[in-house]
Amino acid sequence: MKIKLTNIVKAYNGKTVIDGLSYEFLSESPVVIMGESGIGKTTLLRIITGLETADSGSLTLEGLSREACRFAPVFQDTRLIGNLDAVANVKLAARDVSDDVICEHLKSLIPESELHKKVRDMSGGTARRVEIVRAVLAPSDVLIMDEPLTGLDEDNAVKVVDYIHKNIGSRLFIASSHSDLFESFCTKLSL
Amino acid sequence: MNNGTVRKVLIIVFWLLLWQGASALVHNSILLAGPYEALLALITLAQTPEFWISILLTFLKITLGFMAGLVTGILFAGLSYRFRLFREFITPPVSVIKSIPVASFVIMVIIWAGASSLATVISALVVFPMIYHNVLSGLDSTASSMIEMGRLFRFRFIDKARYIFFPSVLSHLQSAILISSGMAFKSGIAAEVIGRPLRSVGSGLYLSKISLATSDLFAWTFCAVILAYLFEKAMSLILRRISSK
């Protein structure tokens, strides 16, 4: 599938954040958006997922209608259900995936002892990895990850990037990151 | 008994003695019956089946009204949250229900539905707006970030309700339930005094008024307070169970 942006403009309180961006995202070509903080990476991802609308310009999907297109996001901030454990959090988004598969995926990124801990008792880095597994296992057409490596040390960041790379499948993948780790398999889009 | 309990008991004993002393001073059981007379009246009343039936009926009717107000309050708040137009439509009648004096409602209900269902309807009308407003403000204060998350991952309705909305509604709902359960009993019994349905706490209170039996009045009042207290305790126990899950 293809997501085509044409002349996207977005401003907040009179300040232009995205100024006439045009780009084509293709499922066979993963993209990492790079750029300084506040340059509009999160805004762009939010426009793509439909959580915000552009002031002008157009966004078209090819190969799938807007309503049918399923996004699996990793948000910039942590958005998990605090009083549920890691497995239950993933299960909520990936109902058809068996618990065994969920546990397997989680174990590849977090220690086994963390699997059944309530998310609110986890460290930020562990919760982050749970969010990545949730996005990967949720049935989706587009994977959108906003700074997925936040709070991860170098070793874990490498592991996570490798995990994502192996599990993208045929999905369209867009991430924003400060790290150059994604460049190993992604095309770089500088804002 | 620890120190705190002893102090509490002594304080209660102090007030009872003061009450007894005041009634001895007044020396007129019509004006002010003492706690001893009230206790005797309660024992006498408790020996008649009519007394227990009245208490049970009043309790059941008010509980039914409370539940009706609770369920419709939650349902309407959900609809108002979901549908802007529904919220705009429902706002005037809810404000009207909230501001009309209970006594006016009582008379209307007596005319339209008769006295037997009075306590149920009145307590429902008192509970409904409180629950509605509190649940709605709980829903409105749900973190938009979590709503977005549920939307993108296409959570089922039941999962959204349980894991995203319920936690932010719970604290609002808890305080609304505790306040409105007390209000339901006060207004329900006040309505019974005006409407005097057969076999009710309100009728008992009314009878003690026309027979100038202050001791009976206190005995019935004591029952009303106990009913409201037990109901409120049961409610807070249920709520604590739910919130600890």
HADDOCK unambig.tbl for C-alpha pairs under 7 A between the chains (distance, minus, plus):
assign (segid A and resid 71 and name CA) (segid B and resid 152 and name CA) 6.02 0.50 0.50
assign (segid A and resid 72 and name CA) (segid B and resid 152 and name CA) 6.66 0.50 0.50
assign (segid A and resid 72 and name CA) (segid B and resid 153 and name CA) 6.18 0.50 0.50
assign (segid A and resid 79 and name CA) (segid B and resid 146 and name CA) 6.26 0.50 0.50
assign (segid A and resid 79 and name CA) (segid B and resid 149 and name CA) 6.88 0.50 0.50
assign (segid A and resid 81 and name CA) (segid B and resid 163 and name CA) 6.72 0.50 0.50
assign (segid A and resid 92 and name CA) (segid B and resid 155 and name CA) 6.69 0.50 0.50
assign (segid A and resid 93 and name CA) (segid B and resid 153 and name CA) 5.49 0.50 0.50
assign (segid A and resid 93 and name CA) (segid B and resid 155 and name CA) 6.37 0.50 0.50
